[in-house]
Amino acid sequence: MVTPLERTSRIDNILENTSTVIAGGESYEAKIARFERLGVRLFSVANCLVSFGQLAARFNRSELAMVMQEASLCDSMGFATELSVIEDLSKNPDFAQHPYVANDPHIRFCARYPICDAEDQVVGSIFLIDYVVRDLDDESRLLLADLASLVEREIDLAFLRNEQTELRRQIRNLKRDALMDPVLGMWNRGAIVRSLGLEMERCSKAEKPLSLLFIGVEQYANLKEQFGSATSDALLLRVASRMRSCIRPFDALGRFETDAFMVVLPGASNLVAAAVAERIRLSVITHQEKLGEHAVDVQVSIGIASSSLFPTLDPSSFITHAELALRTARRSGKYIVQATPEDSVLESD
């Protein structure tokens, strides 16, 4: 005899919460109850119980006392490793003195059949309970084996559903992580460039403008050399937080390079973009940052490209215009520079 919980298997993952709803919109508990109702009809017994250990815990105090007593007896009997039929429990030396056999409700008959998982481990049993002395004929024994096989198949299906759900969750997380900057917790270069392409297409169809801010943090390289990567990245995180506070929830902010950020502003004209850029610059420079015991003044330079001025550019050229505007801002000391069609032909420094 195998006692409940003597072995562990993957069914533990399924039965952690029997009320959990799995694929198909039905709880695992409800599926087990269907097999139990089928067992009662097939074998014309008082009750059929499917147990994976601690069966009585399935029934709360509001349940009928008789069901609780039947479950308690099943728990005390444990799991069978093969078909076990006890025609008269009152004459069985192992269970004759059990309180629910010797006294009310005087349970007399019990048949058990093992339930195994995919690794052939016994993980449960089907119990047939009755209050009269009886036996199982050969056909009923075969039907009991068939019923156990159906339960085993449901276990495998439930496990596969749970495993599929977990794999989907992991894939979603991996996709999300692939788009996130691991240090700053924002869109990385690939994600922000993709967002720009999607928003440019959407705004073009809606005949709305779109603007792009290319933002450079001026002191990052020197601070990294002086204080190290961890401290300088903490500074970038605070600066990025200030940037986020200056834009709308649906605007996209991403880290394009080590010390450079992109902000995609759908629906924003070049004038609106310039106002947003100035708001970001003021938010950064008016907050002195602390690196350990040192107070640091942070400055940003911003290049702007807008479809209001460049209505036919592709995303790559759009980024190039904004990046060159940032370089001009840094060289000229103007801090914010708007790219215009009158600028010289794009060229590298």
Buried (B, 14 or more C-beta within 10 A) or exposed (E): EBEBEEBEBBBBEBBEEBEEEBEEEEBBBBBBBEBBEBBBEBBEBBBBBBBBBEBBEBBEEEEEEBBBBBBBBBBBBBBBEEBBBBBBBBEBEEBEEBEBBEEEBEBBBBBBBBBBBEEEBBBBBBBBBBBEEBEBEEEBBEBBEEBBEEBBEBBBBBBEBBEEEEEEEEEEEEEEEEBBBEBBEBBBBEBBBBBBBBBBEEBBEEEBBBBBBBBBBBBBEEBBEEBEEEBBBBBBEEBBEBBBEBBEEEBBBBBBEBBBBBBBBBBBBBEBBBEBBBBBBEBBBEEEBEBEEEEBEBEBBBBBBBBBBBEEBEBEEBBBBBBBBBBBBBEEEEBBBBBBEEBEEEEEE
